[in-house]
Amino acid sequence: MKTGNATVVKNAGSHYLLSELPAWEVFPAVLRGKIRLKQSVVTNPIAVGDVVRYEMDPGHSGLDPESPAVITEILPRRNYVIRRSTNLSRQAHIIAANVDRAYLVVSLYFPEVKLPFLDRILVTCALYGIPATIVLSKVDMYRELDPEGLAHFRSIYEGAGYPIIETSVVSGEGVDAIRAACQGKVNLFSGESGVGKSSLIKALDPSLDPKIGAISAAHLQGKHTTSLYEMYPLSSGGYVIDSPGIRGFGLVDVEKEEIARYFPEMLREGAGCRFTPCTHTHEPGCAVKAAVDAGVISPERYNSYLGMLEEDKKFR
């Protein structure tokens, strides 16, 4: 019986597609039941980006959807992005695993950016050691509609220490920079519905559409093919994990006393607090609150932090 290691490149309900990266030769797989039971605290035991051990019958070519490989083990994850759905207090969902960088796509308007939502994803990326870049889409529109709003957004997040790439799929601005940065890496693209994430991914590699269709038709024909998350190879090098539009993003596996550590500007300013630990809410001599009053830390980011503390209480 053939065995090997492969990366999960698509999650389609109870079926998966694997490939032995860096080769892109996709084949179907199913999950052994005992692994599913072990991972009962999450809604999905296996995530796109996971490296797994599989077994395959000797005569299986890897192309027959009626004879899938069997996933027998999930190898240790280097990192992952996980969220708690806001309406499921006890369960969490792993968005992607073994990610080199996360690109968080936002639009100022249409739809309007929700800063607390963005901040929760940034905290989660920092918690698991995943570098994050904010991708501001549709900037050609915002420069005309609200240049001051664009400048204010940049001041909030560049002041906090996050890199920002302004993009426009209409003019092509920023696309080459992202494409170059993605080479040789596994890159997660995430954001709310309507922010332009799919258009940006297509701009990175216009040939992706036919590849996606070919994979689905060849390997999952007649099966439930609704894909929650999927990895695509970029013709310029590297891989993109596309996630569907996310509406809610609750924090997982972080104590309320630790949340401030994952706000770079609070970690920086918090070294001057009179008391340690400091919740940065009511303590005298709090350097973080002083920095908010002085405009060094944006009130928007501080309010996001307070919201996370309040949210933490709801799930305890």
C-alpha positions in Angstrom: 0.0 0.0 0.0 1.4 3.4 -1.0 1.8 6.0 1.7 3.1 9.5 1.7 2.8 13.1 2.9 0.8 15.7 1.1 -0.7 19.1 1.6 -4.5 19.7 1.8 -5.3 22.1 -1.1 -9.1 21.9 -0.9 -11.8 21.2 1.7 -15.1 20.2 0.2 -17.2 19.1 3.2 -16.1 15.5 4.0 -13.8 15.2 1.0 -10.4 16.7 0.5 -8.0 17.3 -2.3 -4.3 16.7 -1.7 -1.0 17.5 -3.6 2.6 16.7 -2.8 3.9 20.2 -2.9 5.7 21.8 -4.6 4.4 19.5 -7.4 0.8 20.3 -8.3 -0.8 16.9 -9.0 -4.1 16.9 -7.2 -5.8 13.7 -5.9 -8.9 13.1 -3.7 -8.9 11.9 -0.1 -11.2 11.1 2.7 -10.7 11.3 6.4 -10.3 8.4 8.8 -13.0 8.6 11.4 -10.9 8.4 14.5 -9.1 11.7 13.5 -12.4 13.4 13.2 -13.3 12.4 16.8 -10.0 13.6 18.3 -10.6 17.1 16.9 -14.1 17.5 18.3 -13.5 21.1 19.7 -13.3 22.4 16.1 -15.8 22.2 13.4 -13.2 21.1 10.9 -10.5 18.6 11.9 -8.4 19.3 8.8 -7.7 22.7 7.3 -6.3 23.8 3.9 -2.6 24.0 4.3 -2.3 21.0 6.6 0.3 18.5 5.8 -1.1 15.0 6.2 -0.1 11.4 6.0 -2.1 9.3 3.6 -2.5 5.7 2.4 -3.5 4.7 -1.1 -4.3 1.4 -2.7 -1.5 0.1 -4.9 -3.5 0.2 -8.1 -4.9 3.7 -7.5 -3.7 6.3 -10.0 -4.6 9.3 -8.0 -7.1 10.4 -10.7 -10.1 8.2 -9.9 -12.6 10.1 -7.7 -14.3 6.8 -6.8 -11.1 5.5 -5.1 -9.7 8.2 -2.8 -6.7 8.1 -0.6 -7.3 7.8 3.2 -5.9 10.5 5.5 -4.4 8.7 8.5 -2.6 11.5 10.4 -2.3 15.2 10.6 1.3 16.3 10.9 2.2 19.0 13.5 1.2 22.5 12.4 3.7 25.3 12.2 0.9 27.8 12.8 -2.8 28.3 11.9 -5.5 30.9 11.8 -8.6 30.0 13.9 -11.8 31.8 14.7 -14.8 31.4 16.9 -18.1 32.0 15.2 -19.9 34.7 17.1 -23.0 32.5 17.4 -21.1 29.3 18.5 -19.5 29.9 21.8 -18.0 26.4 22.2 -16.8 25.6 18.7 -14.1 27.1 16.6 -13.1 26.8 12.9 -9.6 26.6 11.5 -9.3 28.8 8.5 -5.9 27.7 7.3 -2.7 26.1 8.5 1.1 26.4 7.8 0.7 30.0 6.4 3.8 32.1 5.6 1.8 35.4 5.4 -1.8 36.6 5.7 -3.1 39.3 3.4 -6.2 40.9 5.0 -8.2 42.6 2.2 -10.3 45.6 3.2 -12.2 48.3 1.5 -12.9 51.7 3.1 -16.5 51.7 1.7 -18.8 49.4 -0.3 -18.6 47.6 2.1 -17.4 49.9 4.8 -14.4 48.5 6.8 -15.2 47.2 10.2 -12.2 48.0 12.3 -13.0 45.7 15.3 -13.3 42.8 12.8 -10.0 43.7 11.2 -8.4 44.0 14.6 -9.6 40.6 15.7 -7.9 39.0 12.7 -4.7 40.9 13.3 -4.6 39.7 16.9 -5.2 36.1 15.8 -2.4 36.3 13.3 0.0 37.8 15.9 -1.1 35.1 18.4 0.1 32.3 16.1 3.1 34.1 14.7 1.8 34.8 11.2 3.0 38.1 9.6 0.0 40.1 8.4 -0.2 42.7 5.6 -3.3 44.9 5.2 -4.4 45.2 1.6 -6.5 48.2 0.9 -8.5 47.6 -2.3 -10.3 50.0 -4.7 -8.0 52.9 -3.7 -8.6 54.6 -7.1 -12.2 55.1 -5.9 -11.3 56.3 -2.4 -8.7 58.9 -3.4 -11.5 60.7 -5.2 -14.3 60.1 -2.7 -12.5 60.5 0.6 -8.8 61.2 0.6 -8.9 62.3 4.2 -10.5 59.0 5.2 -7.9 57.1 3.3 -5.1 59.0 5.1 -6.8 58.5 8.5 -7.0 54.7 8.0 -3.4 54.6 7.0 -2.4 56.6 10.1 -4.2 54.2 12.4 -2.6 51.0 11.1 0.8 52.3 10.0 1.0 53.9 13.4 0.3 50.6 15.0 3.1 49.0 12.9 1.3 47.1 10.1 2.4 47.2 6.5 -0.3 48.4 4.1 -0.4 47.9 0.3 -2.9 50.0 -1.6 -4.3 48.2 -4.6 -6.6 48.7 -7.6 -7.5 45.9 -10.0 -8.7 48.6 -12.4 -5.3 50.3 -12.7 -3.1 47.4 -11.5 -1.7 49.4 -8.6 -0.1 47.2 -6.0 -0.7 43.9 -7.8 2.9 43.4 -8.9 4.2 44.1 -5.4 1.8 41.4 -3.9 2.6 38.9 -6.7 6.4 39.3 -6.0 5.9 39.0 -2.2 3.9 35.7 -2.7 6.6 33.9 -4.6 7.8 30.7 -2.8 5.3 31.1 0.0 1.9 29.9 1.2 -0.3 33.1 1.4 -3.7 33.4 3.0 -6.1 36.0 1.5 -9.0 36.8 3.8 -11.6 39.5 4.2 -15.3 40.3 4.4 -17.6 39.7 1.4 -17.5 42.3 -1.3 -14.1 43.8 -0.5 -12.6 42.7 -3.8 -10.6 39.7 -2.6 -11.6 37.4 -5.5 -10.9 40.1 -8.1 -7.4 40.7 -6.5 -6.6 37.0 -6.7 -7.6 36.9 -10.3 -5.5 39.9 -11.0 -2.5 38.1 -9.5 -2.9 35.2 -11.9 -5.6 35.5 -14.6 -5.1 31.8 -15.5 -6.5 30.6 -12.1 -10.2 30.4 -13.2 -9.8 27.5 -15.7 -7.5 25.6 -13.3 -10.0 25.9 -10.5 -12.8 24.5 -12.7 -10.6 21.7 -13.9 -9.8 20.5 -10.4 -13.4 20.5 -9.3 -14.7 18.7 -12.4 -12.0 16.0 -12.5 -12.0 15.1 -8.8 -15.2 15.9 -7.2 -17.8 15.3 -9.9 -21.1 14.2 -8.4 -20.0 15.0 -4.9 -20.8 18.0 -2.6 -18.4 20.5 -4.1 -19.1 23.6 -1.9 -15.5 24.7 -1.1 -15.0 26.4 2.2 -11.3 27.1 1.6 -9.0 26.3 -1.3 -5.4 26.7 -2.3 -4.3 27.7 -5.8 -0.9 27.7 -7.3 0.3 31.0 -8.8 1.9 30.8 -12.2 4.5 33.4 -10.9 5.3 31.1 -7.9 3.9 30.5 -4.5 0.4 29.5 -3.4 -2.8 31.4 -2.5 -5.3 30.1 0.1 -8.6 31.8 -0.7 -11.2 32.0 2.2 -14.9 32.8 1.7 -16.2 36.1 3.0 -16.1 36.0 6.8 -18.8 37.8 8.8 -17.9 37.0 12.4 -14.5 36.6 13.9 -14.3 35.6 17.6 -10.9 35.1 19.4 -9.8 31.6 20.4 -7.2 30.5 22.8 -6.2 33.8 24.2 -6.6 35.0 27.8 -8.0 38.5 28.3 -4.8 39.4 30.2 -2.8 38.6 27.1 -4.8 40.4 24.5 -2.9 43.7 24.8 0.4 41.9 23.9 -0.9 41.3 20.4 -1.5 45.0 19.8 2.0 46.2 18.8 1.4 49.8 19.9 0.1 48.7 23.3 2.9 46.3 23.8 5.3 49.1 23.0 3.7 51.7 25.2 2.7 49.3 28.0 6.3 48.9 29.1 5.8 52.3 30.9 2.8 51.2 32.9 3.1 51.7 36.7 1.6 48.2 37.4 2.4 44.8 35.9 0.2 43.2 34.7 -2.0 46.1 33.6 -5.3 45.7 31.9 -5.1 49.3 30.5 -8.6 50.0 31.6 -8.7 51.4 35.1 -5.3 51.3 36.7 -3.5 54.5 37.7 -0.3 55.3 35.9 -1.3 53.4 32.8 1.0 54.4 29.9 -1.4 52.9 27.3 -4.3 55.1 28.4 -1.9 58.1 28.5 -0.8 57.2 24.9 -4.5 57.2 23.8 -5.1 60.6 25.4 -2.0 61.9 23.6 -3.0 60.5 20.2 -0.1 58.1 20.1 -2.5 55.1 20.1 -5.7 55.6 18.1 -9.0 55.6 20.0 -10.3 53.2 17.3 -7.7 50.6 18.2 -8.2 51.1 21.9 -12.0 50.7 21.6 -11.4 47.4 19.6 -9.3 46.2 22.5 -12.0 47.1 25.1 -14.5 45.2 22.9 -12.3 42.1 22.9 -12.1 42.2 26.7 -15.9 42.4 26.8 -16.3 39.6 24.3 -14.0 37.4 26.4 -16.5 37.7 29.3 -19.3 36.3 27.2 -17.6 33.0 26.5 -16.7 32.2 30.1 
